[in-house]
């Protein structure tokens, strides 16, 4: 697993708009999400990220940056 940082979108009930916020977390793998478009779903690649509070989020790939300030996890071999 690698540490990462980036931005995520949070829907604000007061403004009824999405706002961006920065995060740091741990990357677990790649997944797929979609956005509903006029002519069907539009799939896109997402990172599966665990945030510091234990919450797991799907983050669009273009909103993610890997942090290389820590050593890789030791192998179990």
Secondary structure, 3 states (H helix, E strand, C coil): CEEEEEEEEEEECCCCEEEEEEEEEEEEEEEEEEEEECCEEEEEEEEEEEECCCCEEEEEHHHEEECCCCCCCCCCC
